[in-house]
Amino acid sequence: MSQAVCVACYDLHAGRIVRPLPPNITNWPNVEFTSGRITVGTVLEVVPADPQPVSACPHASEDLRLMADPAGLSVLTPGQVVEALRPTADRTVSAIFDGNLLERRYVEASVECRSLGAIMVAASQIRPFVNSYDKLRVGFTDASGSAYDLPVTDMEAQQVVRQQDADAAAEYLRSKLAQQQRHTEIMLRLGLARAFSGVSPQNWHPMRCYLQCNGFLFP
């Protein structure tokens, strides 16, 4: 697991998803999650920097630089989290990125669209698995009938990977899904990674921002 993680939040005042970033322009230390200080459902008080530094698209639409570390106010239940975020969910993955998702896998760097979003998917349509590279992934089908196969960066699942292995994490997710009715809708939080030029000899231009599953929110 990375020692630094990306955090997404719902801005209660602006009514939109944002990506709060610490003053030093990096991601958050993993210990913020493992310590329980910042976890799913935590309500935070933040002070945005003014002016805001300019980020590259597509991440510019959500990046929010902070003046200082946030203060935790309270913690919502899983059901409250899903209901609070339900208005942010789109019907399809393509709709999140305004049709800019290529090969159902990535958006080209500098494209002006959102970089974070969510869809609601029936529990029976979500399939966690481990690929041939021993990486945790999830397959699912959205409301348009389009099938996706994405890497999983969900923090709870990645904790299991770190403590055990990817197979245990996939089983952990399958167990949580099995506790739901087949047609119960699970919120899949989706996001684009930062721009990537590929592994040698690849040298993609424009660079690519790959789609990943950032979280599973259960009612």
C-alpha positions in Angstrom: 0.0 0.0 0.0 1.2 3.5 -0.8 2.3 5.5 2.2 0.3 8.5 0.9 -3.3 8.4 -0.1 -5.8 10.5 -2.0 -8.9 11.7 -0.1 -12.2 12.7 -1.6 -14.9 14.6 0.3 -18.4 16.0 -0.3 -18.4 19.8 0.1 -21.6 20.3 2.1 -21.6 24.0 1.2 -20.9 23.8 -2.5 -22.8 20.5 -3.0 -20.0 18.9 -5.0 -17.2 16.3 -4.6 -13.7 17.8 -3.9 -10.2 16.4 -3.4 -8.8 18.2 -0.3 -5.0 18.4 -0.5 -2.6 19.4 2.3 -0.6 22.6 2.2 2.5 20.9 0.9 0.8 19.8 -2.3 1.1 16.0 -1.7 -1.4 13.4 -0.8 -2.3 12.5 2.8 -0.1 10.2 4.9 -1.6 6.7 5.1 -1.5 6.9 8.9 -4.4 9.4 8.8 -6.6 6.5 7.7 -5.1 3.7 9.8 -5.3 5.9 12.9 -9.0 6.5 12.3 -8.5 10.3 12.2 -9.7 10.6 8.7 -11.9 7.7 7.5 -15.1 7.1 5.5 -17.9 9.2 7.0 -15.7 11.7 8.9 -17.1 15.2 8.8 -14.2 17.6 8.5 -13.9 21.4 9.0 -11.4 22.8 6.5 -10.0 26.2 5.5 -9.3 26.4 1.7 -6.2 28.2 0.6 -6.8 31.6 -1.1 -5.8 31.8 -3.9 -6.1 28.2 -5.0 -3.0 26.9 -7.0 -3.8 25.9 -10.5 -4.0 22.1 -11.1 -3.8 20.3 -14.4 -7.1 18.9 -15.9 -9.0 16.7 -15.4 -8.1 16.9 -11.7 -8.5 20.7 -11.6 -12.2 20.3 -11.3 -11.9 18.9 -7.8 -8.5 19.7 -6.3 -8.9 21.9 -3.2 -5.7 23.1 -1.5 -6.1 23.6 2.3 -4.5 26.2 4.5 -3.9 23.7 7.3 -4.8 20.2 8.5 -8.6 19.6 8.7 -10.4 19.2 12.1 -12.7 16.2 12.6 -16.2 17.2 13.8 -18.2 13.9 13.7 -18.6 10.6 12.0 -21.6 9.5 9.9 -22.9 5.9 9.8 -22.5 4.0 6.6 -26.1 4.5 5.7 -25.9 8.2 6.3 -22.8 8.4 4.1 -24.6 6.6 1.2 -27.7 8.9 1.5 -25.6 12.0 1.7 -23.6 11.1 -1.4 -26.5 9.6 -3.4 -27.1 12.9 -5.3 -23.5 12.8 -6.6 -24.0 9.4 -8.3 -24.4 9.2 -12.1 -26.3 6.5 -14.0 -23.3 5.4 -16.0 -19.5 5.6 -15.8 -19.4 7.3 -19.2 -21.6 10.1 -17.8 -19.2 10.9 -15.0 -16.5 11.8 -17.5 -18.7 13.4 -20.2 -17.9 10.6 -22.7 -14.2 11.2 -22.5 -13.3 7.8 -21.0 -11.3 5.8 -23.7 -11.3 2.0 -23.9 -13.3 2.1 -20.6 -10.0 2.6 -18.9 -8.5 6.1 -19.0 -9.0 9.8 -19.8 -6.3 11.7 -21.5 -4.4 14.3 -19.5 -5.6 17.9 -19.9 -9.1 16.9 -20.9 -11.6 19.2 -19.1 -14.0 16.9 -17.2 -14.5 15.6 -13.7 -12.0 13.3 -12.2 -14.2 11.9 -9.4 -17.7 10.4 -9.4 -19.9 7.5 -8.4 -22.5 5.0 -9.7 -24.9 2.8 -8.0 -24.5 -0.9 -8.9 -26.6 -3.9 -7.7 -24.6 -6.2 -5.4 -25.0 -9.1 -7.8 -23.2 -7.1 -10.6 -20.0 -6.5 -8.6 -17.2 -9.0 -8.9 -14.0 -8.6 -6.9 -11.1 -10.7 -8.1 -7.3 -11.0 -8.2 -5.7 -10.8 -11.7 -2.6 -12.7 -12.9 -0.3 -10.0 -11.5 -1.7 -10.6 -8.0 -3.5 -7.3 -8.0 -6.9 -6.7 -6.5 -9.5 -5.6 -9.1 -13.3 -5.4 -9.5 -15.5 -6.1 -12.4 -19.0 -4.6 -12.7 -21.7 -3.7 -15.1 -23.3 -0.3 -15.1 -26.8 0.7 -16.0 -26.0 1.0 -19.7 -24.9 -2.6 -19.8 -21.2 -1.6 -20.2 -18.7 -3.9 -18.3 -15.7 -2.5 -16.5 -12.6 -4.1 -15.0 -10.8 -1.7 -12.6 -8.0 -1.7 -10.0 -9.2 -1.3 -6.4 -7.8 1.4 -4.2 -10.5 1.2 -1.5 -8.7 1.7 1.8 -10.3 -1.0 3.8 -9.6 -3.6 1.1 -6.0 -2.3 0.8 -5.6 -2.8 4.5 -6.4 -6.4 4.1 -3.9 -6.7 1.2 -1.3 -5.2 3.4 -2.0 -7.4 6.4 -2.7 -10.6 4.4 -2.8 -10.6 0.6 -4.9 -9.7 -2.5 -6.9 -13.0 -2.4 -7.9 -12.3 1.2 -9.0 -8.8 0.2 -11.1 -10.1 -2.7 -12.7 -12.6 -0.3 -13.3 -9.8 2.2 -15.2 -7.8 -0.4 -17.1 -10.8 -1.6 -18.2 -11.5 1.9 -19.5 -8.0 2.4 -21.4 -8.2 -0.9 -22.9 -11.6 0.1 -24.5 -9.9 3.2 -26.6 -7.8 0.8 -29.7 -8.6 -1.2 -28.8 -9.3 -4.8 -30.6 -6.1 -6.0 -29.3 -3.9 -3.2 -27.5 -0.9 -4.7 -23.9 -0.4 -3.6 -22.2 2.9 -4.3 -18.9 2.5 -6.2 -16.7 5.6 -5.8 -14.6 6.1 -9.0 -11.7 8.3 -9.7 -8.9 9.1 -12.1 -5.3 8.6 -11.1 -2.8 11.3 -11.8 -1.3 11.5 -15.4 0.9 8.6 -16.3 3.2 8.3 -19.3 3.4 4.5 -19.3 6.2 2.0 -18.6 9.3 2.0 -20.9 9.3 1.7 -23.9 5.8 3.3 -23.7 5.7 7.1 -23.9 2.1 8.1 -24.1 1.4 11.6 -25.3 -0.9 12.9 -24.2 -0.4 11.1 -20.9 -3.2 9.0 -19.4 -5.2 9.2 -16.2 -6.4 5.7 -15.5 -9.7 5.0 -13.8 -9.8 3.1 -10.5 -12.4 2.1 -7.9 -11.7 4.2 -4.9 -14.4 2.9 -2.6 -17.3 0.6 -1.9 -20.0 2.2 0.1 -22.6 -0.2 1.6 -26.0 1.0 2.9 
